Amino acid sequence: LGMGEKEAFELSTELYFEHGTTLAGLVSKGYVIDYDHWHENVHACLPYETYLKPDPGLGSMLNTIPVRKYVFTNADIRHAKKCLGILGLMDCFAGIICFETLMEFAKTRGHDLDSNVVCKPNPVAMRLALEYVEASNSNTIFFDDSARNVSSAHKLSIRSVLVNPNRIDCACSSHIRSIHDIPHQLPWLVSVG
């Protein structure tokens, strides 16, 4: 975009907090972005294996929760699958609601996407995700490590769980320090059936 690294970092941070993602912010400001090119370049340099390791314990725990589970991410499908693949969690989920899924589904629902990217924490994104998986607010539990995303879901009367080692002040139904804490903190969830 013809700007230096410092200016790009500052703009990226500002747009992320204003719009949910830097990409959504750029598009809202009139930039024309090739989404595939953007995602490819944003994620291409990530050292996935440095930060992610297989987690068979998490997979076993998730499989004890006898309900349909979906990944809901602002990232593209390649990034989501790469992360789930490394973690060994692909088989734990009924599907992935990602950037492409949400944008395509929003288009079928008549949303103008020429100057708008639909993503969390936008309530429109939350509603579209529920519609996509044919779920209702009242029978959905939303887990996220972002206070903004959790608060957005909570405002829509979705049971919302903040997953963060630190207690962050936000509107939510529950707070757990780690996703591994579900059996101890939310035991009713693993015994649903």
Buried (B, 14 or more C-beta within 10 A) or exposed (E): EEEEEEEEEEBBEEBBEEBBBBBBBBBBEEEEBEBEEBBEEBBEEEEEEEEBEEBEEBBEBBEEBEEEBBBBBBBBBBBBBBBBEBBBBBEBBEEBBBBBBBBEBBEEEEBEEEEBBBBBBBEBBBBBBBEBBEBEBEEBBBBBEBBBBBBBBBEBEBBBBBBBEEEBEBEBBBBBEEBBBBEEBBEEBBEEE
